[in-house]
Amino acid sequence: MIKIIENQLVQTLVNRADAFEVIQQCYRDVASGRASVSQPAAMTLASVAGAQATFKTKGAILDNLNVAGFRLVADSNVLLGDGTSYVYLMSLDGAAPIAFVGENWLHRLRTASSALVACRKLAAPTASTLALIGTGRIAEEFVRIVDSQFPGLHIILCSRSAERAQSAAQRWSALTSNTVSAAHSIPEAVATADIVVTLSDANECLFKAADLKPGALVCSLGGQHEFDVDVLEAADQFIVDEIDFVCHAGNGAHWIESGQITRERLEQRVDATLGELLLSNQPSTGNGIVLAIVQGMAVCDIALAKLAYDRAIERDR
């Protein structure tokens, strides 16, 4: 019988420390050929009749966990509020369905943890200041976990609204042992930051390459347009999690659609995947700007859902 694990239960089964380790291992597994994502990396559907609901699916296979799965997303501001998200899990033994795992919170944790994994691997050891662009729930989740890998890091919150950034900084200071402040503007924040993490819902250029501190790490996770191709051109290293999805969402997709770069050139510009760097166990090299675009891999969603499923089964026993 297929098991249904709703979001409220998922939050009691998976903790934030789990996510960092699971996602690191997922990236290594993809780089070593023990896990793979669907082709195309994602598929979207929208009603031709004008309904506001939209749908998306992403799939992956993880051989070492003996599981395959699809992340199934339905979004509608009117009908469903924040939308619904589930992972459909199947055993590789006989392709048997085993669970639907609620993923509304798990997705926020996966995204924030993916950013943290990238920052831990790519940031300079001397990094002391992080500019966080975004004041939504994923950004809040990132603030909750960042001190596990970067104790003492100063977090500067910034947003298109200075008032929103200030309000978030006041609320989120209690969520972390790190200091949290707010900037009056995004360019002001990135000018002093060793690490820049973009977790916004913006669809506009928020800063320029010229605004960045020399040697900064820019870790981009937004789903639309946050900066232009000048940041890529200024970067000494360009790292991605999975290039196909980078070309279909976020800044990469915007650059291609707006004619700033061709897909072929964007693919050629990649120096390494995050998984390759983690698998090599070598430190990031160079003193110039590093750009990492992390759009989110389905292997991470599937692995976290499988962890929730395994713990639910153990709890039932």
Residue pairs with C-beta under 8 A, 6 or more apart in sequence:
2 97
2 98
2 99
2 100
3 98
3 99
3 100
3 309
3 312
3 313
4 99
4 100
5 13
5 99
5 100
5 101
5 102
5 308
5 309
5 312
6 102
7 102
7 103
7 104
7 105
7 106
8 102
9 102
9 308
9 312
10 101
10 102
10 103
10 105
10 106
10 308
11 105
13 307
13 308
13 311
13 312
13 315
14 106
14 109
14 304
14 307
14 308
14 311
16 109
16 113
16 144
16 145
16 148
17 148
18 304
18 307
19 109
19 110
19 113
19 145
19 304
20 113
20 116
20 117
20 145
20 148
20 149
22 113
22 300
22 303
22 304
22 307
23 110
23 113
23 114
23 117
23 300
23 303
23 304
24 117
24 278
25 303
26 35
26 62
26 275
26 297
26 299
26 300
26 303
27 117
27 241
27 273
27 274
27 275
27 278
27 279
27 297
27 300
28 275
28 278
28 279
29 35
29 62
29 63
29 64
29 275
29 299
30 36
30 37
30 242
30 273
30 275
30 297
30 299
31 273
31 275
31 276
31 278
31 279
32 275
32 279
34 62
34 63
34 64
35 60
35 61
35 62
35 63
35 64
35 299
36 60
36 61
36 299
37 58
37 59
37 60
37 242
37 244
37 245
37 297
37 298
37 299
38 58
38 59
38 60
38 70
38 298
39 244
40 244
40 248
41 58
41 242
41 244
41 245
41 248
41 297
41 298
42 56
42 57
42 58
42 245
42 248
42 249
42 298
43 56
43 57
43 58
44 54
44 55
44 56
45 54
45 55
45 56
46 53
46 54
46 55
47 53
47 54
51 76
52 76
52 77
52 78
52 79
53 74
53 75
53 76
53 79
53 80
54 74
54 75
54 76
55 72
55 73
55 74
55 75
56 71
56 72
56 73
56 75
57 70
57 71
57 72
57 73
58 70
58 71
58 245
58 298
58 301
59 68
59 69
59 70
59 71
59 298
60 68
60 69
60 297
60 298
60 299
60 301
60 302
61 67
61 68
61 92
62 68
62 299
62 302
62 303
62 306
63 92
65 302
65 303
65 306
66 91
66 92
66 93
67 89
67 90
67 91
67 92
67 98
67 302
67 306
68 89
68 90
68 91
68 92
68 95
68 302
69 87
69 88
69 89
69 90
69 298
69 301
69 302
69 305
69 306
70 87
70 88
70 298
71 85
71 86
71 87
71 103
71 107
71 298
71 301
71 302
72 85
72 86
72 87
72 88
73 83
73 84
73 85
74 80
74 83
74 84
74 85
75 83
76 83
82 104
83 104
84 104
85 102
85 103
85 104
85 107
86 100
86 101
86 102
86 103
87 99
87 100
87 101
87 103
87 106
87 301
87 302
87 305
88 97
88 99
88 100
89 97
89 98
89 99
89 100
89 101
89 302
89 305
89 306
89 309
90 96
90 97
90 98
91 97
91 98
98 309
99 305
99 309
99 312
101 305
101 308
101 309
103 301
103 305
106 301
106 304
106 305
106 308
107 301
108 137
108 138
108 141
109 141
109 304
110 296
110 300
110 301
110 304
111 138
111 141
111 199
111 221
111 296
112 138
112 139
112 141
112 142
112 144
112 145
112 199
113 145
113 300
114 221
114 241
114 294
114 296
114 297
114 300
115 142
115 197
115 199
115 219
115 221
115 294
116 142
116 145
116 146
116 148
116 149
117 274
117 278
118 219
118 239
118 241
118 274
118 292
118 294
119 130
119 149
119 150
119 195
119 197
119 217
119 219
120 149
120 150
121 274
121 277
121 278
121 284
122 217
122 219
122 239
122 274
122 277
122 284
122 290
122 292
123 150
123 194
123 195
123 217
123 284
124 194
124 215
124 217
126 194
127 150
127 153
127 194
127 195
127 217
128 152
128 153
128 154
128 194
129 153
129 154
129 156
129 192
129 193
129 194
129 195
130 146
130 150
130 153
130 154
130 155
130 156
130 193
130 194
130 195
130 196
130 197
131 156
131 158
131 183
131 186
131 189
131 190
131 192
131 193
131 195
131 196
131 197
132 139
132 142
132 143
132 155
132 156
132 157
132 158
132 197
132 199
133 158
133 159
133 186
133 189
133 190
133 196
133 197
133 198
133 199
133 200
133 202
133 206
133 226
134 159
134 197
134 198
134 199
134 200
134 201
134 222
135 157
135 159
135 164
135 165
135 167
135 168
136 199
136 200
136 201
138 199
138 221
139 157
139 168
139 199
139 200
140 168
140 172
140 175
142 197
142 199
143 155
143 172
143 175
143 176
143 180
144 175
144 176
146 153
146 155
146 176
146 178
147 153
147 176
147 177
147 178
150 178
151 177
151 178
152 178
153 178
153 195
154 178
154 179
154 181
155 176
155 178
155 179
155 180
155 181
156 181
156 182
156 183
156 189
156 192
156 193
157 165
157 168
157 169
157 172
157 180
157 181
157 182
157 183
157 189
158 165
158 182
158 183
158 185
158 186
158 188
158 189
158 190
159 165
159 168
159 186
159 200
160 186
160 200
160 202
160 204
160 206
162 182
162 183
162 184
162 185
165 182
165 183
166 182
168 182
169 180
169 181
169 182
172 180
173 179
173 180
183 189
186 206
186 207
187 207
187 208
187 211
189 196
190 196
190 207
190 211
190 212
190 213
190 216
191 211
191 212
191 213
192 213
193 213
193 216
194 213
194 215
194 216
194 217
195 216
195 217
195 219
196 207
196 212
196 216
196 217
196 218
196 219
197 219
197 221
198 206
198 218
198 219
198 220
198 221
198 222
198 226
198 227
199 221
199 222
200 206
200 222
200 226
201 222
201 223
201 224
202 222
202 224
202 225
202 226
203 224
203 225
204 225
204 226
205 225
205 226
205 227
205 228
206 226
206 227
207 227
208 227
208 228
208 230
208 231
209 227
209 230
209 231
209 233
209 234
209 289
210 230
212 218
212 231
212 234
212 289
214 288
214 289
215 287
215 288
215 289
216 289
216 290
217 289
217 290
217 292
218 227
218 231
218 235
218 289
218 290
218 291
218 292
219 292
219 294
220 226
220 227
220 250
220 251
220 291
220 292
220 293
220 294
221 250
221 294
221 295
221 296
222 250
222 251
223 249
223 250
223 295
224 250
224 254
225 250
225 251
225 254
226 250
226 251
227 251
228 255
228 260
229 255
229 260
229 261
231 289
231 291
232 238
232 255
232 261
232 266
232 269
232 291
234 289
235 288
235 289
235 290
235 291
236 286
236 287
236 288
236 289
236 290
237 271
237 272
237 284
237 286
237 288
237 289
237 290
237 291
238 269
238 270
238 271
238 291
238 292
238 293
239 270
239 271
239 272
239 273
239 274
239 277
239 290
239 291
239 292
239 293
240 246
240 270
240 273
240 274
240 292
240 293
240 294
240 295
241 273
241 274
241 275
241 293
241 294
241 295
241 296
241 297
242 273
242 295
242 297
243 266
243 267
243 270
243 273
245 295
245 296
245 297
246 252
246 253
246 266
246 293
246 295
247 253
247 256
247 263
247 266
247 267
249 295
250 293
250 295
251 293
252 266
252 293
252 295
254 260
255 261
255 266
256 262
256 263
256 266
261 269
274 292
274 294
277 284
284 290
